[in-house]
Each structure stands twice: as structure tokens, then as C-alpha cells.
Amino acid sequence: MSSIQVEHDEVALYFADNAQKTCGQVAWLLGWRPAEFWESTPHEIAIILSVNDAQHVMPVDRAVLDDLMEKDRSHSEIKAP
């Protein structure tokens, strides 16, 4: 077996092991099934898991909250044809 093949096999095993661990962690933290994990991108998972990171959370003041409530109210008043 060539050294390139050995290196490739080691990388594949490393990836598989870490993917399996990450899938389990995401299932536990987010309640995802394996299919939901495999359909997502690493970037999407990183964004979801960083939501509680204080530096990424924008504070919501009363004006923003009022605006969101008005948009929700307007949206809920739209009737389907």
C-alpha cells in the first residue's frame, strides 16, 4: 500500500469519526435527525450553534420589537384568496 493511500485512509477515518461525533452532538443539542444533519452545511451548523454567542446577538429595543409586532400583525391579517 502506498504512503498516499495510507494518508488518504487516515484522513477518511478522521473525517468519519468526527462527522459521527458531530452528528450525535447536533442530534442531542438541536433534536435533529441524521438526515437533517447531513442535509445541512458546516456553515449553517456553525451559525445555529453560535446563536448564544453574546457578540453575535443584537439587542432588541422597544422600537424594534414594536416594528416586528406590527409586521406580524399585518402578515396575519392577509387572507388567502
PyMOL Python script that loads the backbone (N, CA, C, O; Angstrom):
from pymol import cmd

cmd.read_pdbstr("""\
ATOM      1  N   MET A   1       0.848  -1.176   0.000  1.00  0.00           N
ATOM      2  CA  MET A   1       0.000   0.000   0.000  1.00  0.00           C
ATOM      3  C   MET A   1       0.894   1.240   0.000  1.00  0.00           C
ATOM      4  O   MET A   1       1.859   1.315   0.760  1.00  0.00           O
ATOM      5  N   SER A   2       0.574   2.195  -0.841  1.00  0.00           N
ATOM      6  CA  SER A   2       1.417   3.385  -0.947  1.00  0.00           C
ATOM      7  C   SER A   2       1.175   4.322   0.237  1.00  0.00           C
ATOM      8  O   SER A   2       0.152   4.248   0.918  1.00  0.00           O
ATOM      9  N   SER A   3       2.138   5.195   0.454  1.00  0.00           N
ATOM     10  CA  SER A   3       2.010   6.151   1.562  1.00  0.00           C
ATOM     11  C   SER A   3       0.852   7.117   1.315  1.00  0.00           C
ATOM     12  O   SER A   3       0.226   7.602   2.258  1.00  0.00           O
ATOM     13  N   ILE A   4       0.573   7.390   0.040  1.00  0.00           N
ATOM     14  CA  ILE A   4      -0.562   8.275  -0.286  1.00  0.00           C
ATOM     15  C   ILE A   4      -1.874   7.605   0.112  1.00  0.00           C
ATOM     16  O   ILE A   4      -2.763   8.252   0.665  1.00  0.00           O
ATOM     17  N   GLN A   5      -1.992   6.312  -0.169  1.00  0.00           N
ATOM     18  CA  GLN A   5      -3.206   5.575   0.184  1.00  0.00           C
ATOM     19  C   GLN A   5      -3.384   5.520   1.696  1.00  0.00           C
ATOM     20  O   GLN A   5      -4.498   5.684   2.193  1.00  0.00           O
ATOM     21  N   VAL A   6      -2.298   5.291   2.434  1.00  0.00           N
ATOM     22  CA  VAL A   6      -2.358   5.245   3.897  1.00  0.00           C
ATOM     23  C   VAL A   6      -2.815   6.594   4.430  1.00  0.00           C
ATOM     24  O   VAL A   6      -3.676   6.660   5.307  1.00  0.00           O
ATOM     25  N   GLU A   7      -2.240   7.674   3.901  1.00  0.00           N
ATOM     26  CA  GLU A   7      -2.614   9.010   4.338  1.00  0.00           C
ATOM     27  C   GLU A   7      -4.094   9.276   4.033  1.00  0.00           C
ATOM     28  O   GLU A   7      -4.814   9.822   4.869  1.00  0.00           O
ATOM     29  N   HIS A   8      -4.538   8.893   2.844  1.00  0.00           N
ATOM     30  CA  HIS A   8      -5.940   9.080   2.455  1.00  0.00           C
ATOM     31  C   HIS A   8      -6.861   8.319   3.407  1.00  0.00           C
ATOM     32  O   HIS A   8      -7.879   8.855   3.845  1.00  0.00           O
ATOM     33  N   ASP A   9      -6.512   7.085   3.725  1.00  0.00           N
ATOM     34  CA  ASP A   9      -7.324   6.270   4.628  1.00  0.00           C
ATOM     35  C   ASP A   9      -7.392   6.893   6.022  1.00  0.00           C
ATOM     36  O   ASP A   9      -8.451   6.890   6.650  1.00  0.00           O
ATOM     37  N   GLU A  10      -6.275   7.426   6.507  1.00  0.00           N
ATOM     38  CA  GLU A  10      -6.252   8.069   7.819  1.00  0.00           C
ATOM     39  C   GLU A  10      -7.151   9.300   7.835  1.00  0.00           C
ATOM     40  O   GLU A  10      -7.875   9.529   8.803  1.00  0.00           O
ATOM     41  N   VAL A  11      -7.108  10.089   6.773  1.00  0.00           N
ATOM     42  CA  VAL A  11      -7.961  11.281   6.676  1.00  0.00           C
ATOM     43  C   VAL A  11      -9.429  10.877   6.636  1.00  0.00           C
ATOM     44  O   VAL A  11     -10.267  11.494   7.293  1.00  0.00           O
ATOM     45  N   ALA A  12      -9.737   9.833   5.858  1.00  0.00           N
ATOM     46  CA  ALA A  12     -11.120   9.367   5.759  1.00  0.00           C
ATOM     47  C   ALA A  12     -11.629   8.884   7.114  1.00  0.00           C
ATOM     48  O   ALA A  12     -12.763   9.181   7.491  1.00  0.00           O
ATOM     49  N   LEU A  13     -10.810   8.149   7.842  1.00  0.00           N
ATOM     50  CA  LEU A  13     -11.216   7.683   9.169  1.00  0.00           C
ATOM     51  C   LEU A  13     -11.380   8.842  10.141  1.00  0.00           C
ATOM     52  O   LEU A  13     -12.310   8.851  10.947  1.00  0.00           O
ATOM     53  N   TYR A  14     -10.485   9.816  10.070  1.00  0.00           N
ATOM     54  CA  TYR A  14     -10.577  11.010  10.917  1.00  0.00           C
ATOM     55  C   TYR A  14     -11.871  11.757  10.627  1.00  0.00           C
ATOM     56  O   TYR A  14     -12.579  12.152  11.554  1.00  0.00           O
ATOM     57  N   PHE A  15     -12.189  11.956   9.341  1.00  0.00           N
ATOM     58  CA  PHE A  15     -13.409  12.641   8.957  1.00  0.00           C
ATOM     59  C   PHE A  15     -14.639  11.878   9.439  1.00  0.00           C
ATOM     60  O   PHE A  15     -15.549  12.465  10.024  1.00  0.00           O
ATOM     61  N   ALA A  16     -14.663  10.571   9.191  1.00  0.00           N
ATOM     62  CA  ALA A  16     -15.817   9.751   9.570  1.00  0.00           C
ATOM     63  C   ALA A  16     -16.054   9.785  11.073  1.00  0.00           C
ATOM     64  O   ALA A  16     -17.193   9.909  11.524  1.00  0.00           O
ATOM     65  N   ASP A  17     -14.984   9.675  11.843  1.00  0.00           N
ATOM     66  CA  ASP A  17     -15.102   9.690  13.298  1.00  0.00           C
ATOM     67  C   ASP A  17     -15.651  11.031  13.787  1.00  0.00           C
ATOM     68  O   ASP A  17     -16.556  11.072  14.621  1.00  0.00           O
ATOM     69  N   ASN A  18     -15.102  12.112  13.266  1.00  0.00           N
ATOM     70  CA  ASN A  18     -15.547  13.435  13.699  1.00  0.00           C
ATOM     71  C   ASN A  18     -16.951  13.772  13.198  1.00  0.00           C
ATOM     72  O   ASN A  18     -17.714  14.435  13.901  1.00  0.00           O
ATOM     73  N   ALA A  19     -17.295  13.328  12.002  1.00  0.00           N
ATOM     74  CA  ALA A  19     -18.642  13.555  11.480  1.00  0.00           C
ATOM     75  C   ALA A  19     -19.666  12.824  12.336  1.00  0.00           C
ATOM     76  O   ALA A  19     -20.733  13.363  12.631  1.00  0.00           O
ATOM     77  N   GLN A  20     -19.347  11.611  12.729  1.00  0.00           N
ATOM     78  CA  GLN A  20     -20.258  10.834  13.568  1.00  0.00           C
ATOM     79  C   GLN A  20     -20.447  11.498  14.931  1.00  0.00           C
ATOM     80  O   GLN A  20     -21.569  11.581  15.430  1.00  0.00           O
ATOM     81  N   LYS A  21     -19.363  11.965  15.527  1.00  0.00           N
ATOM     82  CA  LYS A  21     -19.462  12.659  16.821  1.00  0.00           C
ATOM     83  C   LYS A  21     -20.270  13.940  16.690  1.00  0.00           C
ATOM     84  O   LYS A  21     -21.119  14.230  17.534  1.00  0.00           O
ATOM     85  N   THR A  22     -20.011  14.704  15.638  1.00  0.00           N
ATOM     86  CA  THR A  22     -20.729  15.960  15.436  1.00  0.00           C
ATOM     87  C   THR A  22     -22.208  15.707  15.185  1.00  0.00           C
ATOM     88  O   THR A  22     -23.055  16.445  15.689  1.00  0.00           O
ATOM     89  N   CYS A  23     -22.527  14.681  14.419  1.00  0.00           N
ATOM     90  CA  CYS A  23     -23.920  14.313  14.160  1.00  0.00           C
ATOM     91  C   CYS A  23     -24.628  14.002  15.474  1.00  0.00           C
ATOM     92  O   CYS A  23     -25.758  14.441  15.688  1.00  0.00           O
ATOM     93  N   GLY A  24     -23.981  13.259  16.344  1.00  0.00           N
ATOM     94  CA  GLY A  24     -24.564  12.939  17.649  1.00  0.00           C
ATOM     95  C   GLY A  24     -24.761  14.168  18.514  1.00  0.00           C
ATOM     96  O   GLY A  24     -25.780  14.300  19.192  1.00  0.00           O
ATOM     97  N   GLN A  25     -23.782  15.075  18.495  1.00  0.00           N
ATOM     98  CA  GLN A  25     -23.898  16.294  19.291  1.00  0.00           C
ATOM     99  C   GLN A  25     -25.031  17.177  18.781  1.00  0.00           C
ATOM    100  O   GLN A  25     -25.793  17.732  19.572  1.00  0.00           O
ATOM    101  N   VAL A  26     -25.142  17.306  17.470  1.00  0.00           N
ATOM    102  CA  VAL A  26     -26.203  18.121  16.881  1.00  0.00           C
ATOM    103  C   VAL A  26     -27.566  17.489  17.167  1.00  0.00           C
ATOM    104  O   VAL A  26     -28.535  18.199  17.434  1.00  0.00           O
ATOM    105  N   ALA A  27     -27.642  16.171  17.112  1.00  0.00           N
ATOM    106  CA  ALA A  27     -28.902  15.479  17.434  1.00  0.00           C
ATOM    107  C   ALA A  27     -29.306  15.780  18.873  1.00  0.00           C
ATOM    108  O   ALA A  27     -30.473  16.058  19.148  1.00  0.00           O
ATOM    109  N   TRP A  28     -28.356  15.726  19.779  1.00  0.00           N
ATOM    110  CA  TRP A  28     -28.639  15.974  21.181  1.00  0.00           C
ATOM    111  C   TRP A  28     -28.978  17.442  21.446  1.00  0.00           C
ATOM    112  O   TRP A  28     -29.942  17.736  22.153  1.00  0.00           O
ATOM    113  N   LEU A  29     -28.194  18.365  20.883  1.00  0.00           N
ATOM    114  CA  LEU A  29     -28.400  19.793  21.147  1.00  0.00           C
ATOM    115  C   LEU A  29     -29.615  20.377  20.434  1.00  0.00           C
ATOM    116  O   LEU A  29     -30.344  21.190  21.003  1.00  0.00           O
ATOM    117  N   LEU A  30     -29.831  19.962  19.185  1.00  0.00           N
ATOM    118  CA  LEU A  30     -30.869  20.585  18.370  1.00  0.00           C
ATOM    119  C   LEU A  30     -32.070  19.678  18.109  1.00  0.00           C
ATOM    120  O   LEU A  30     -33.086  20.124  17.576  1.00  0.00           O
ATOM    121  N   GLY A  31     -31.952  18.423  18.482  1.00  0.00           N
ATOM    122  CA  GLY A  31     -33.036  17.490  18.233  1.00  0.00           C
ATOM    123  C   GLY A  31     -33.154  17.076  16.776  1.00  0.00           C
ATOM    124  O   GLY A  31     -34.215  16.643  16.328  1.00  0.00           O
ATOM    125  N   TRP A  32     -32.057  17.212  16.037  1.00  0.00           N
ATOM    126  CA  TRP A  32     -32.069  16.860  14.614  1.00  0.00           C
ATOM    127  C   TRP A  32     -31.934  15.365  14.435  1.00  0.00           C
ATOM    128  O   TRP A  32     -31.298  14.673  15.231  1.00  0.00           O
ATOM    129  N   ARG A  33     -32.549  14.885  13.370  1.00  0.00           N
ATOM    130  CA  ARG A  33     -32.329  13.504  12.928  1.00  0.00           C
ATOM    131  C   ARG A  33     -31.094  13.500  12.029  1.00  0.00           C
ATOM    132  O   ARG A  33     -30.689  14.554  11.540  1.00  0.00           O
ATOM    133  N   PRO A  34     -30.491  12.335  11.802  1.00  0.00           N
ATOM    134  CA  PRO A  34     -29.288  12.292  10.961  1.00  0.00           C
ATOM    135  C   PRO A  34     -29.482  12.918   9.582  1.00  0.00           C
ATOM    136  O   PRO A  34     -28.573  13.580   9.082  1.00  0.00           O
ATOM    137  N   ALA A  35     -30.633  12.728   8.963  1.00  0.00           N
ATOM    138  CA  ALA A  35     -30.864  13.298   7.631  1.00  0.00           C
ATOM    139  C   ALA A  35     -30.780  14.818   7.661  1.00  0.00           C
ATOM    140  O   ALA A  35     -30.251  15.430   6.734  1.00  0.00           O
ATOM    141  N   GLU A  36     -31.298  15.427   8.720  1.00  0.00           N
ATOM    142  CA  GLU A  36     -31.237  16.888   8.826  1.00  0.00           C
ATOM    143  C   GLU A  36     -29.788  17.357   8.979  1.00  0.00           C
ATOM    144  O   GLU A  36     -29.402  18.395   8.442  1.00  0.00           O
ATOM    145  N   PHE A  37     -29.006  16.589   9.707  1.00  0.00           N
ATOM    146  CA  PHE A  37     -27.586  16.926   9.854  1.00  0.00           C
ATOM    147  C   PHE A  37     -26.877  16.858   8.505  1.00  0.00           C
ATOM    148  O   PHE A  37     -26.168  17.791   8.130  1.00  0.00           O
ATOM    149  N   TRP A  38     -27.064  15.761   7.775  1.00  0.00           N
ATOM    150  CA  TRP A  38     -26.348  15.562   6.520  1.00  0.00           C
ATOM    151  C   TRP A  38     -26.825  16.497   5.422  1.00  0.00           C
ATOM    152  O   TRP A  38     -26.088  16.744   4.468  1.00  0.00           O
ATOM    153  N   GLU A  39     -28.045  17.027   5.531  1.00  0.00           N
ATOM    154  CA  GLU A  39     -28.552  17.975   4.531  1.00  0.00           C
ATOM    155  C   GLU A  39     -28.090  19.404   4.810  1.00  0.00           C
ATOM    156  O   GLU A  39     -28.272  20.285   3.969  1.00  0.00           O
ATOM    157  N   SER A  40     -27.506  19.641   5.962  1.00  0.00           N
ATOM    158  CA  SER A  40     -27.041  20.983   6.304  1.00  0.00           C
ATOM    159  C   SER A  40     -25.564  21.143   5.943  1.00  0.00           C
ATOM    160  O   SER A  40     -24.845  20.168   5.727  1.00  0.00           O
ATOM    161  N   THR A  41     -25.144  22.393   5.887  1.00  0.00           N
ATOM    162  CA  THR A  41     -23.736  22.671   5.613  1.00  0.00           C
ATOM    163  C   THR A  41     -23.016  22.962   6.932  1.00  0.00           C
ATOM    164  O   THR A  41     -23.663  23.325   7.915  1.00  0.00           O
ATOM    165  N   PRO A  42     -21.703  22.809   6.969  1.00  0.00           N
ATOM    166  CA  PRO A  42     -20.970  23.174   8.181  1.00  0.00           C
ATOM    167  C   PRO A  42     -21.217  24.638   8.580  1.00  0.00           C
ATOM    168  O   PRO A  42     -21.273  24.963   9.766  1.00  0.00           O
ATOM    169  N   HIS A  43     -21.361  25.501   7.592  1.00  0.00           N
ATOM    170  CA  HIS A  43     -21.605  26.917   7.876  1.00  0.00           C
ATOM    171  C   HIS A  43     -22.959  27.096   8.568  1.00  0.00           C
ATOM    172  O   HIS A  43     -23.065  27.865   9.523  1.00  0.00           O
ATOM    173  N   GLU A  44     -23.982  26.401   8.101  1.00  0.00           N
ATOM    174  CA  GLU A  44     -25.307  26.502   8.728  1.00  0.00           C
ATOM    175  C   GLU A  44     -25.265  26.017  10.177  1.00  0.00           C
ATOM    176  O   GLU A  44     -25.846  26.643  11.063  1.00  0.00           O
ATOM    177  N   ILE A  45     -24.588  24.920  10.407  1.00  0.00           N
ATOM    178  CA  ILE A  45     -24.490  24.400  11.772  1.00  0.00           C
ATOM    179  C   ILE A  45     -23.743  25.390  12.666  1.00  0.00           C
ATOM    180  O   ILE A  45     -24.140  25.621  13.808  1.00  0.00           O
ATOM    181  N   ALA A  46     -22.677  25.966  12.153  1.00  0.00           N
ATOM    182  CA  ALA A  46     -21.903  26.939  12.930  1.00  0.00           C
ATOM    183  C   ALA A  46     -22.753  28.152  13.297  1.00  0.00           C
ATOM    184  O   ALA A  46     -22.680  28.642  14.424  1.00  0.00           O
ATOM    185  N   ILE A  47     -23.552  28.633  12.359  1.00  0.00           N
ATOM    186  CA  ILE A  47     -24.413  29.787  12.641  1.00  0.00           C
ATOM    187  C   ILE A  47     -25.432  29.432  13.718  1.00  0.00           C
ATOM    188  O   ILE A  47     -25.633  30.200  14.658  1.00  0.00           O
ATOM    189  N   ILE A  48     -26.070  28.283  13.588  1.00  0.00           N
ATOM    190  CA  ILE A  48     -27.075  27.871  14.567  1.00  0.00           C
ATOM    191  C   ILE A  48     -26.458  27.714  15.950  1.00  0.00           C
ATOM    192  O   ILE A  48     -27.042  28.150  16.942  1.00  0.00           O
ATOM    193  N   LEU A  49     -25.301  27.104  16.024  1.00  0.00           N
ATOM    194  CA  LEU A  49     -24.669  26.877  17.317  1.00  0.00           C
ATOM    195  C   LEU A  49     -24.070  28.143  17.918  1.00  0.00           C
ATOM    196  O   LEU A  49     -23.794  28.176  19.117  1.00  0.00           O
ATOM    197  N   SER A  50     -23.864  29.177  17.124  1.00  0.00           N
ATOM    198  CA  SER A  50     -23.295  30.419  17.651  1.00  0.00           C
ATOM    199  C   SER A  50     -24.361  31.423  18.067  1.00  0.00           C
ATOM    200  O   SER A  50     -24.026  32.544  18.449  1.00  0.00           O
ATOM    201  N   VAL A  51     -25.632  31.050  18.004  1.00  0.00           N
ATOM    202  CA  VAL A  51     -26.711  31.977  18.349  1.00  0.00           C
ATOM    203  C   VAL A  51     -26.563  32.503  19.763  1.00  0.00           C
ATOM    204  O   VAL A  51     -26.851  33.672  20.018  1.00  0.00           O
ATOM    205  N   ASN A  52     -26.124  31.671  20.677  1.00  0.00           N
ATOM    206  CA  ASN A  52     -25.984  32.107  22.065  1.00  0.00           C
ATOM    207  C   ASN A  52     -24.698  32.874  22.334  1.00  0.00           C
ATOM    208  O   ASN A  52     -24.470  33.316  23.460  1.00  0.00           O
ATOM    209  N   ASP A  53     -23.870  33.036  21.339  1.00  0.00           N
ATOM    210  CA  ASP A  53     -22.626  33.777  21.482  1.00  0.00           C
ATOM    211  C   ASP A  53     -22.968  35.261  21.597  1.00  0.00           C
ATOM    212  O   ASP A  53     -23.493  35.850  20.653  1.00  0.00           O
ATOM    213  N   ALA A  54     -22.680  35.859  22.729  1.00  0.00           N
ATOM    214  CA  ALA A  54     -23.109  37.227  23.023  1.00  0.00           C
ATOM    215  C   ALA A  54     -22.644  38.247  21.991  1.00  0.00           C
ATOM    216  O   ALA A  54     -23.346  39.228  21.748  1.00  0.00           O
ATOM    217  N   GLN A  55     -21.496  38.045  21.386  1.00  0.00           N
ATOM    218  CA  GLN A  55     -21.014  39.041  20.439  1.00  0.00           C
ATOM    219  C   GLN A  55     -21.792  39.004  19.126  1.00  0.00           C
ATOM    220  O   GLN A  55     -21.701  39.951  18.345  1.00  0.00           O
ATOM    221  N   HIS A  56     -22.557  37.940  18.856  1.00  0.00           N
ATOM    222  CA  HIS A  56     -23.342  37.847  17.635  1.00  0.00           C
ATOM    223  C   HIS A  56     -24.810  38.205  17.841  1.00  0.00           C
ATOM    224  O   HIS A  56     -25.568  38.276  16.874  1.00  0.00           O
ATOM    225  N   VAL A  57     -25.219  38.427  19.076  1.00  0.00           N
ATOM    226  CA  VAL A  57     -26.612  38.710  19.368  1.00  0.00           C
ATOM    227  C   VAL A  57     -26.833  40.216  19.390  1.00  0.00           C
ATOM    228  O   VAL A  57     -26.171  40.949  20.124  1.00  0.00           O
ATOM    229  N   MET A  58     -27.778  40.657  18.569  1.00  0.00           N
ATOM    230  CA  MET A  58     -28.105  42.076  18.548  1.00  0.00           C
ATOM    231  C   MET A  58     -29.206  42.335  19.574  1.00  0.00           C
ATOM    232  O   MET A  58     -30.208  41.620  19.592  1.00  0.00           O
ATOM    233  N   PRO A  59     -29.038  43.340  20.424  1.00  0.00           N
ATOM    234  CA  PRO A  59     -30.087  43.631  21.399  1.00  0.00           C
ATOM    235  C   PRO A  59     -31.351  44.130  20.689  1.00  0.00           C
ATOM    236  O   PRO A  59     -31.276  44.792  19.654  1.00  0.00           O
ATOM    237  N   VAL A  60     -32.489  43.808  21.254  1.00  0.00           N
ATOM    238  CA  VAL A  60     -33.766  44.248  20.692  1.00  0.00           C
ATOM    239  C   VAL A  60     -34.321  45.321  21.609  1.00  0.00           C
ATOM    240  O   VAL A  60     -34.623  45.064  22.775  1.00  0.00           O
ATOM    241  N   ASP A  61     -34.453  46.531  21.070  1.00  0.00           N
ATOM    242  CA  ASP A  61     -35.048  47.598  21.868  1.00  0.00           C
ATOM    243  C   ASP A  61     -36.548  47.665  21.583  1.00  0.00           C
ATOM    244  O   ASP A  61     -37.053  46.904  20.757  1.00  0.00           O
ATOM    245  N   ARG A  62     -37.243  48.541  22.237  1.00  0.00           N
ATOM    246  CA  ARG A  62     -38.704  48.632  22.119  1.00  0.00           C
ATOM    247  C   ARG A  62     -39.123  48.964  20.692  1.00  0.00           C
ATOM    248  O   ARG A  62     -40.121  48.428  20.211  1.00  0.00           O
ATOM    249  N   ALA A  63     -38.395  49.826  20.007  1.00  0.00           N
ATOM    250  CA  ALA A  63     -38.756  50.216  18.636  1.00  0.00           C
ATOM    251  C   ALA A  63     -38.681  49.006  17.696  1.00  0.00           C
ATOM    252  O   ALA A  63     -39.562  48.812  16.858  1.00  0.00           O
ATOM    253  N   VAL A  64     -37.643  48.209  17.837  1.00  0.00           N
ATOM    254  CA  VAL A  64     -37.504  47.012  17.001  1.00  0.00           C
ATOM    255  C   VAL A  64     -38.617  46.027  17.313  1.00  0.00           C
ATOM    256  O   VAL A  64     -39.206  45.444  16.403  1.00  0.00           O
ATOM    257  N   LEU A  65     -38.908  45.838  18.588  1.00  0.00           N
ATOM    258  CA  LEU A  65     -39.973  44.930  18.992  1.00  0.00           C
ATOM    259  C   LEU A  65     -41.325  45.395  18.455  1.00  0.00           C
ATOM    260  O   LEU A  65     -42.095  44.585  17.939  1.00  0.00           O
ATOM    261  N   ASP A  66     -41.623  46.696  18.571  1.00  0.00           N
ATOM    262  CA  ASP A  66     -42.879  47.237  18.035  1.00  0.00           C
ATOM    263  C   ASP A  66     -42.975  47.017  16.529  1.00  0.00           C
ATOM    264  O   ASP A  66     -44.034  46.654  16.017  1.00  0.00           O
ATOM    265  N   ASP A  67     -41.876  47.234  15.825  1.00  0.00           N
ATOM    266  CA  ASP A  67     -41.852  47.029  14.386  1.00  0.00           C
ATOM    267  C   ASP A  67     -42.122  45.570  14.025  1.00  0.00           C
ATOM    268  O   ASP A  67     -42.898  45.288  13.112  1.00  0.00           O
ATOM    269  N   LEU A  68     -41.490  44.657  14.731  1.00  0.00           N
ATOM    270  CA  LEU A  68     -41.709  43.233  14.477  1.00  0.00           C
ATOM    271  C   LEU A  68     -43.154  42.832  14.771  1.00  0.00           C
ATOM    272  O   LEU A  68     -43.750  42.043  14.037  1.00  0.00           O
ATOM    273  N   MET A  69     -43.707  43.378  15.844  1.00  0.00           N
ATOM    274  CA  MET A  69     -45.095  43.067  16.190  1.00  0.00           C
ATOM    275  C   MET A  69     -46.056  43.604  15.133  1.00  0.00           C
ATOM    276  O   MET A  69     -47.038  42.943  14.796  1.00  0.00           O
ATOM    277  N   GLU A  70     -45.782  44.790  14.612  1.00  0.00           N
ATOM    278  CA  GLU A  70     -46.627  45.366  13.571  1.00  0.00           C
ATOM    279  C   GLU A  70     -46.549  44.539  12.287  1.00  0.00           C
ATOM    280  O   GLU A  70     -47.571  44.288  11.648  1.00  0.00           O
ATOM    281  N   LYS A  71     -45.359  44.123  11.915  1.00  0.00           N
ATOM    282  CA  LYS A  71     -45.208  43.291  10.719  1.00  0.00           C
ATOM    283  C   LYS A  71     -45.939  41.970  10.890  1.00  0.00           C
ATOM    284  O   LYS A  71     -46.568  41.484   9.951  1.00  0.00           O
ATOM    285  N   ASP A  72     -45.862  41.385  12.076  1.00  0.00           N
ATOM    286  CA  ASP A  72     -46.559  40.126  12.329  1.00  0.00           C
ATOM    287  C   ASP A  72     -48.071  40.341  12.263  1.00  0.00           C
ATOM    288  O   ASP A  72     -48.795  39.523  11.694  1.00  0.00           O
ATOM    289  N   ARG A  73     -48.535  41.422  12.837  1.00  0.00           N
ATOM    290  CA  ARG A  73     -49.967  41.734  12.821  1.00  0.00           C
ATOM    291  C   ARG A  73     -50.445  41.933  11.385  1.00  0.00           C
ATOM    292  O   ARG A  73     -51.497  41.419  11.004  1.00  0.00           O
ATOM    293  N   SER A  74     -49.679  42.674  10.591  1.00  0.00           N
ATOM    294  CA  SER A  74     -50.038  42.922   9.206  1.00  0.00           C
ATOM    295  C   SER A  74     -50.051  41.623   8.414  1.00  0.00           C
ATOM    296  O   SER A  74     -50.926  41.406   7.576  1.00  0.00           O
ATOM    297  N   HIS A  75     -49.086  40.769   8.682  1.00  0.00           N
ATOM    298  CA  HIS A  75     -48.987  39.493   7.959  1.00  0.00           C
ATOM    299  C   HIS A  75     -50.166  38.579   8.302  1.00  0.00           C
ATOM    300  O   HIS A  75     -50.698  37.900   7.424  1.00  0.00           O
ATOM    301  N   SER A  76     -50.571  38.558   9.562  1.00  0.00           N
ATOM    302  CA  SER A  76     -51.641  37.665   9.974  1.00  0.00           C
ATOM    303  C   SER A  76     -53.006  38.142   9.471  1.00  0.00           C
ATOM    304  O   SER A  76     -53.947  37.350   9.426  1.00  0.00           O
ATOM    305  N   GLU A  77     -53.134  39.411   9.095  1.00  0.00           N
ATOM    306  CA  GLU A  77     -54.405  39.943   8.587  1.00  0.00           C
ATOM    307  C   GLU A  77     -54.612  39.636   7.113  1.00  0.00           C
ATOM    308  O   GLU A  77     -55.720  39.796   6.601  1.00  0.00           O
ATOM    309  N   ILE A  78     -53.567  39.198   6.422  1.00  0.00           N
ATOM    310  CA  ILE A  78     -53.685  38.872   4.996  1.00  0.00           C
ATOM    311  C   ILE A  78     -54.463  37.577   4.859  1.00  0.00           C
ATOM    312  O   ILE A  78     -54.112  36.556   5.450  1.00  0.00           O
ATOM    313  N   LYS A  79     -55.522  37.634   4.072  1.00  0.00           N
ATOM    314  CA  LYS A  79     -56.380  36.454   3.872  1.00  0.00           C
ATOM    315  C   LYS A  79     -56.013  35.772   2.572  1.00  0.00           C
ATOM    316  O   LYS A  79     -55.699  36.426   1.578  1.00  0.00           O
ATOM    317  N   ALA A  80     -56.056  34.471   2.591  1.00  0.00           N
ATOM    318  CA  ALA A  80     -55.798  33.706   1.369  1.00  0.00           C
ATOM    319  C   ALA A  80     -56.997  33.837   0.430  1.00  0.00           C
ATOM    320  O   ALA A  80     -58.135  33.889   0.896  1.00  0.00           O
ATOM    321  N   PRO A  81     -56.764  33.890  -0.887  1.00  0.00           N
ATOM    322  CA  PRO A  81     -57.888  34.047  -1.822  1.00  0.00           C
ATOM    323  C   PRO A  81     -58.800  32.839  -1.855  1.00  0.00           C
ATOM    324  O   PRO A  81     -59.785  32.829  -2.593  1.00  0.00           O
TER     325      PRO A  81
END
""", "prot")
cmd.dss("prot")
cmd.show_as("cartoon", "prot")
cmd.util.cbc("prot")
cmd.orient("prot")
